[in-house]
Amino acid sequence: MKQLIIISNDRLHFSSNTVCSDFNDTINIIESLSKINYLNFFSRKNIDKGIHEAKVFNKSQLRISQIKSLNLKNQKICMISITPFNYLIFMIINFFNRRIKGFVILRSDGFKEYESKFGFIGKKFYGFLFKTILKKLIPVVVTSRMTNLKNYRYLKIRPSEITDLWKKNLEKPNLEKANLLYIGRIKKEKGVFSLLKIVKDLSIDFKLSIIGKNKKKISGIKNIKFYNETSNVKKIINFYDKNNIFILPSYTEGSPKVILESLSRLRPVIVFKEISHVKENLKGIFVCGRNADEFQKTIKYILKNYTMIQFEIKKNKILSRKKFQSDLIKIIK
């Protein structure tokens, strides 16, 4: 069995036969790579277990003090996203061993993400990390439209969490009013606060359900309900089924898995112009301006033409979790 070093900024919880995290996409990657590799982890530790879990038997946790004695002759690196923590681990490894080989998985456009959070300085800072790491590691990207990618050789992959369960027992939507849904992190760069401002100006009857952490920060708003995040797929499917339109308000995205989830349950998706690229060739995704007027017009159009839109959504070829894991294994081998 081959050895692979995983560098992850995400907080991971380890037990004798599992790895847990609050981020399902990270767990999906780890589960994939564990099928053919012994995984050595550099990561931030999580005291809590985390809501997502992967069975991983062949693994170890590494300390910074062990970097000097690492043998990278037959061992590659897989970095999950570019962050200051990951950069620090990478540079220490590089200091003791110049023959670094491996990959960095880029799940979103870090330039835009850091700019949305920290402005111009944030974008420049991420650019410095990006250029340094990509001198040694091959980028594996979820979209070819990432900033500054054209100057590098890269590999592309499409992430997915879709299993056969997502295609079973499809339910008819209640179209009496706009039942809107958002599932994800409640962060500035995810556009949730922008969405809350927009829905305050809607004149139509609606309900917005938000599933994610940090709900206390923005509770007590009329027509909006907050729910704790969950790893239970049946519960997640139920959220999609009980609503009729999924909203992805992010300022930056790579290839968001929630879009495939929503389309798998035949629920149309609305995104704003900043991430119009996620539409690609998928049917059932609608792009509008980040304002109440365009947002409301798009909602009305979807509700009025719902049957026709669902018919078009059925034509989509939705990538499966199994195919994603198979493709990732082929790339990082």
Buried (B, 14 or more C-beta within 10 A) or exposed (E): EEBBBBBBBBBBBBEEEBBBBBBBBBBBBBBBBBEEBBBBBBBEEBEEBBBBBBEBEBBEBBEEEEBEEBEBEEBBBBBBBBBEBBBBBBEBBBEEBEEBEBBBBBBBBBBBBBBBBEEEEBBEBBBEBBEBBBEBBBBBBBBEBBBBBEEBEBBBBBBBBBEEEBEEEBEEBEBEBBBBBBBBBBBEBBBBBBBBEBBEEBEEEBBBBBBBBEBEEBEEEEBBEBEEBBBEBEEBBBBBBBBBBBBBBBBBBBBBBBBBBBBBBBBBBBBBEBBEBBBEEBBBBBBBEBEBEBBBEBBEBBBEEBEEBBEEBEEBEBBBBEBBBEBBBEBBE
